[in-house]
């Protein structure tokens, strides 16, 4: 006699029920994790391009401009767009064909919002920066506990916001909680 293999209908229904319960429990946690990873990726991109700009300014004793761009030629004021860093030989804040491009980034994730900065930043030969800035990235949901920031001091120090008081909300350069 032939032996049949497979699952009975009852076994299949129990398996589907268990899978549904696990997805219901794990789904929100995965969503939150993905949201946090998108913010971390955007902060890391900003930090990397800012560090390249500062290092090159000091290493080559020349001004380096960091700015948002839509075409990798002209600077704009919308920091949610792509960013570019270039050696600004004539110190005019605009990228010209003879000026060396140091690096670029993609625009921030469409599920995030960016605030706290407009215009261009210029790193000087001594590593200082034209203006201090706190670049905040928040999820579209506005959940401040997911928010992060890149903090640029006038001395050119580049730091990522952290939660120093343990309340679950990261602080800016003035030790004030970030807001979205």
Order of alpha helices (4+ residues) and beta strands (2+ residues): alpha-beta-beta-beta-beta-beta-beta-beta-beta-beta
